[in-house]
Amino acid sequence: MSETFETLHNLVHKGVKVVMDIPYELWNETSAEVADLKKQCDVLVEEYEDVIEDWYRHHQTEDLSQFLCANHVLKGKDTS
C-alpha cells in the first residue's frame, strides 16, 4: 500500500471523513489501467524472454529500454 493510502486509511480509522472520487472499498484495488498495463508487460516479457536473458547475460552496460524496445520490439516499426 502506498504511503498516501496508508495515511488516508489511518485518518479514516481515527474518524476523519475522507472524500475521494473512488469508494473506500476500492482504495487498495489495482486500477483497471494498471492491471491492463501489467498484462501487456507480462505478454511482452514472455514474448521477448530470450532477448531479455541475452541483455542480462551479455549487454547490461546498455540501457535495457534501448536494447529491448528500440532494438527488438520496435525495430522496423514506425515510431512517430
Secondary structure, DSSP 8 states (H G I E B T S, - for coil): --HHHHHHHHHHHTT-----SS-GGGTTS--HHHHHHHHHHHHHHHHTHHHHHHHHHH-TTS-HIIIIIIIIISTTS---
